[in-house]
Amino acid sequence: MTKITFYRQNGIFWGFQETGHTGFGEEGDDILCSAISAMTMLILNTIEVAYKTSTEYTIDDVNTDIRVTCKEVLTTKDEKIRFAVSGLLEGYYYQLVDLTEEYYEFLEVDLLDA
């Protein structure tokens, strides 16, 4: 099972951590894992490259552990960046929550308010 925990502070989404393999299919043929991986990289590249916002991330393929944080959105005075990054992460959160309706045995999504 893949567990994804999103981080939010004062209503601002600022990161997430993904752990575990979904187990939906065989390695290399797991469409759920592939979908999550593709969405994760889209989020990371959009924040880091398109929005030019400082992002910290670690990707541990061996232990299937990915952590993406953008604490800059909590302190930036640029409201457009805060809104864009937080909104993107929030959209990802709701997309994954929707996926849990069908794949509840393979995917768990949590929200941690700090």
N, C-alpha and C positions, 0 to 999 in steps of 0.2 A: 504494500500500500504506500502511496505517496501522500505525505502530509505537508501542507503548505500553510504557513503562518504569516499573516500580514501584520505589519507594524503601523499603528496610527497614534498620533498624539494631537490633542486639541482639534480633532476632526481632519487632520492632515495625514494622508498616507505617505510614509517615507521609506518603506522597504518590505522585504519578505524573505522567508527561508523555506526552501523545499528540501525534504528528506525522503529517502526511500524510493524504490522502484514500484511502479503501479502493479505489476504482475498480471496485467490484463492479457498480455500475449507473450509469446516467446521473444527473447532479446533480439532486437533487430527487426521484429515484425509487430511490435507493440504500438498500435496506432494512438492509444491514449498517451503513452509516454512521449511519442513523437510530437503530438499536438502540444503538450505542455512544454516540451523543450523548445519548439518553434516559437510559441508565444513568449516564453521567458526571454529568448534572445531578441525578439522584436522589442520587448519592453526595455531591456538593457541597452540595446543599440539606439533606440529612440531617445532615451534619457541622456545617454553619454554623448552621442554623436549629433543627433538632430537638435537637441535642446542645449548641448554644450554645458552640461551640468555635472559637477563632480560626483562621481559614483564609486562606491567601494563594493567590490564583489569578490567572492571566492567560488570556485567551481572544483569540487572534488568528485571526479568521475568514478573513482574506486569505491567510495562509500555512498555515492549518489546523494551528495549534499551540496546545495547551491544557496548562497546567501547574497542578496543584493540590498544595499542600503544607500540612501541619498539623504543624509542628515542635513545637507545644505538647505533643503526646502523648509526646514524648521526655523532657520535663522535668516534666510535671505530677505532682503527688502524688496526684491523684484517679485511683485505679486503675480505677474504673468507666469514666471517660472514655477512658483509655488503651486499655482492653479493647474498648470499643464502637467507637471510631474505627479502631483497628488491625484489629479483626475485620471491620468493614465494608469497609475497603480490601482486606483479604486475600480476602474473599468475592468482591469485584469482580475481583481478580486471577485467581482460579480460574474464575470465569465466563468471562472472556476466554480463558483457556487452553483451556477446553472448546470455545469457538468456533473456535479455530485448527485443531482437528481437521477441521472441514468447510471452513473458509475460509482455509486456510494460504497461499494465493496472494495474499490480500488483507489479512491481519492477522498481525502479529508481536508477541509479548508477551515481555518480558524482566523480570528481577528484578535490581536492583542492591543488593547488600549493602554497607553502609558501616560 
